[in-house]
Amino acid sequence: MTDKRKKLFFRSFVSLVLIVIIFLQVDFRSLAQVFLSVNPLLFLLAGLLFAAQQALTAFSWGILLRTKQNDLPFKKVLEAHVVGNFLGTFMPSSLGYDIARVFRLSKHLARRVDAISSMFVCRAIGLLVLLLFAFGVSLPISQLEHDSKTLWLMMGMLGVFLLALGLLFHERFMRTMGKLFNRFGLHSVKERLRPVYLSILEYSSQRAAVLQIGLITLVLQVVGILFIYVVGLSLGIAVPLVYYFIFIPIIAIITLLPISVAGIGLREGSFIYFFSHVGATEPQALSMSLLVFAQTLFLALIGGIFFWVGDDPVERKMVADAFSTEQKSLTHWEQDPR
């Protein structure tokens, strides 16, 4: 068994174990009753909020691309975003969605590194906004409930993220990392990553665009949290909105961990753990997680239609082969990082 298959097997095993543990703890009769109680109008409203979030995400991505003279129509960027969602659904971790979107968009760009760097910057800004939002909300919550655990957790996560960003733009640290790559025989890897890193650095001179992205990201993150909140309301969950602004950023980061397939198991377990402590029942929390994932799958279905209808058969096979695993995708980028 190759290393790639071992990693995929491990992640699949982790997802399976987590799902089995979760469903063994949840009463199926209660779970069915929760699903049957869904308010269809509220769930439809949640779907509209989710669609708005996806459109804003594609719009912000397009702004960053235009700073590199990639004047793509919004339709093309949105198509890459949606089709990438379809391809990423079948990849081992949540990061697969971004890899798939980058791969798709690169067909329309002169430099492939622009797709990678723009997606990285979008994600970095998005995580920073989420963490700042969650930290700001956790301050009054910790005082009202006399519990500082959540506050310290958010401070720790925010601190680690800011440290990582600072090191990324620290010239001396990056030179040291380059020397370490050379010392351990990773010179070829360093050279493949270098164009991507330089492309990311170019955004440091585009402060107006980065600020604009930050404001848009703030809006789309709020819309995304409201989407999940309305899903909760459709299930009759009476958890205050403020907890969503604390928990959703944490859950989003947990699902990015590359130890399960597409975050399956981690996402469901996280929803149950956090929301069952603030008033939701375990069946309600699990149902909310499953319905949120169902919206993502619906978007993937739309992306799949665009993918199979819009591309020629030869290209479809090439893309499908390239995305059979995350490792194959990353290898593809390393071989031609232009």
N, C-alpha and C positions, 0 to 999 in steps of 0.2 A: 504494500500500500504506500503510495507516494505521500510526501509531507502535506501536500495540498488536500488530498483526500482524508488524511488523518485529522487535519484541522476542521474540515467540513463535517466529518463524522463526530468529532468532539462537540462542535457547536450544536449539531442536530441532537446529540445525546443530552446536552445541557437543557436545550429547549424542551425536549420530550420529558425529561425528569421534572422540570419545573411545572410544566402543564399538568402532568399526572398528580404531583403533590397538590397543586392548586385545586384541581377538580375533585380530589379525594376529600378536601376540607370543606367544599361548598356543597350545600344541599341542592340537588338538581331540581327538585320540585319548587323550591323558592326561586331558583334561577329562572325557571320557566315562567313563573308568575310575574317576575320583574320584567321579562321581555314582553309578555303579553300586555303589560300595563303601560307600554311606551305611548306617549302622546305624539301622534303622527305629525301634527302641525309644528310642534316644537322641534321634532327631529328634522323636519324639512327646513326650518329656520337654521338649525345647526349646519345643515348641508350647504345652505347659501353662505353662511359665514366661512365655512371651510373653503368654498370656491373663491370667495373674496381674498382669503389669505393666500391661496395659491397664485392668484393673479398678481397680487402685490409682490410676492416673492419673485416672480418672473420679471416684473417691472423694475424692481431694484437691481436685479442681475443685469438687465439691459443697460442701466445707467453706468455701471462699472465697465461694461464692455465698450461703451461709447467713449470712455476716457482713453481707450487704446485704439481709437479709430476703427472700431468694429461697429459700424452703423447698421445693425440688424433690425428688421421690423419686429415689433412686439410679438407678432404672430409666431415668428420663427423661435424666439426665445421661449414663449409659452409652450410651443409644441415640444421643444427639447426638454422642458421641465416636466411636462405630462408624460411623454414617452419614456423619459428617464425614470419616472416613478414606476412605470410598468416593468421596465427591465430590472430596476433595483429591487422589486418585490421578490425576485427569485435569487437574490444574492445573500450571502451568509450574514451580514450585519447591516445595521441601519446606515452605515457609511456607504453601502452599496448604491443607495439612491443617488448620492452626489456623484459617485464615480460614473454611473450610468448616464446622468444628465450631462456631465462634462464630455463624455464620449460622444453623445449624440450631437451636442452643439458644435463640437470641433470640426464637423463636416463643413460648416459655414464660415470658418475663421481662417485667416492666413497663418496665424500662429496658434498652435494647440495650447501652448502654455498660458495664453490669455484666458482660455476656458477654465483651466485648472486654478490659476491665481485668482480670478474673479469669483469663482465658487468658494475658494478658501476664505477670501476676505468677507464675502457675504455671510458665511457660516460664523466666522470669528466675531463679526459685528452682532450677529443675531444672538450668539451665546452671551456676549458681553451685556447686551441690553436685557436679556432674560435674567442673568445673575444680578445685575444692578436693581432690576425691578423687584426680584424676590428678596434681595437684601433690604431694600427700602420698606417693603411690606412687613418683613419679619421683625423690624424694630418695634413698632407699636404692639404687635402681637405678643412678643416676648414680655413686654411690660404689663399688658393686660392680663396675661395668663400666668405671669411670674414663672415662666419657663424659658430659659435662655438656650436650650439645646438647639432649636431650629436656627436661632440667630448665629450661634457659633458655627453650625454646619454651613450656613450660607457665607459667613465670613471666610471660612476655610476654603470653600470652593471658589469664591471670588478671588481670594488671595493667590491660590495656585494658578488660576487662569491668567491673572494679571502678570504674575511672575513669568509664566510661559511666553506671553506676548512680549514682555520686556526683553527676555533672553533672545527671542527671535530677531529683534531689531538691535541687539547689542553687538556691535562690530567685533569687539575683542572675543566675546564668547563664541561667535560663529566662526571666527578664525581658528579658535582652539578646537572646535568641533571638526573643522576641516582637517586639521592635523591628526586628530584621532581617527578619522576615516582613513586617511593615508596610512597611518601606523598599523591599522588592522586589515590592510589590504582591500579597503573599500573605495579606492580612488575612482573606479568606474561608476560606482553608485553616486558618489559626490558630484561627479561631472554631469550625471543625468539629472540630478536634483537642482543643480546650479541655475539653469535657465528658469525654472519654476520659482526659485527663491528670489532671483533678480526681478522677475515679473511682479512678484508680491511687493517687493521694496518700492517699485515704481509708484505704487498707490500712496506712498507717504507724501508725495508732492501734490496729490489730488485731494487736498483737504476739503474743498467745497463739496466734491462728489461724495467723499466719505461721510461728511456731516449729513448730507441729504439722505444717504443710505441709512444712517443711524436713525434719523427721524422717521423714515418710512418703515424701518425695521421695528421701531417702537410701536407703530400703529399695527403692523401685521402680527406682531407677537401678542398684543392685546386682543386682536381679533381672534387669533388662534386659541388663546385661553378662554375667551368668551364662547367660542365654538364648543369646547369641551364642557364648559359650564352649562350651556343650553342642552347639551346631550344629557348631562346629569339631571337637569330640570325635567327633561322629557321622561326620565325614569322615576321621578318623584324624589330625587335626592335633595335634601334640604341643607346641604353644607354651604356655609357662607362663601361668597365669591372670593373673599380675601385669601382663603386657604388655597384656592386654585392658583393664585399668583405666586404662592410659595411652593406648592407641590409640583406643578407642571414643569417648571425648569429643572427640578431635581430628577423627575422621571425622564425628561428628555435626554439628560446627560447619561443616566443609567442605561437607557436603551441603546446608546452609542457604543457601549462596551462590546468589543468583538468576541464575546464568549457564547453567543447564541445566534440562531438563524433569524435575521431581520428583527432582532429584539423580542422575539416570541418567548413568552415565559417571564422574561425580565419586566416587560411592560405590564403584564397582567398582575404579577406579584407586587410590583411597585404601587399600582393603583389600589390594590387591596390593603397593603400595609399602611399607606398614608391616609387614605380616605376612610378606612374603617375606624381610625382613631379620632375622627372628628364628626361622627354621627351617621355615616353611611354603613349599611350592612355589607357583609362580604359579597353576597349575590349582587347587590346594587353596584358595588365598586367593580366587580368583575364584568358585569353587563356593560358598564360605562366604558371600560377598556375595550371590550369586544366591539361595541358600536363605533367607537372612535377608529379602531382598526378597519372596520367595515367601510367607513368613508374613504379611507386610504385605498382600500381594495377597489372601490368603485371608481376612484380616480385612475387607478392602474388599469382598470378595464377600458376606460376611455382612451388612455394612452396606448393600450394594446391595439385598439381599433385603428388609431392613427398609424401605428407602427406597421401593422400587417397590410393596411390598405395603401399607405403612402410610399412604401419602399419596394424596390424590385426584389425578386426572390434571392438573387445572389447576395445582395447587401444584407438581407434579413439573416441569411445563414452566417455571414461573416460576423455580424453583430452578436447573434445568439451564441456563436462559438466563443467570441471574445469575452462574453459575460457569464460563462458557465461557472466561474468562481471569481472572487475578488482578486485573487492572486494573478489570474490570467489577465485581468483588466489592467492591473498595475504594471505587469510586465510589458503589456502593449504600450503604455505611456512611457515607460523607461526606455524602450527601444527607439522611440521617435518623439522626443519632447519638444521639438521645434518651438 
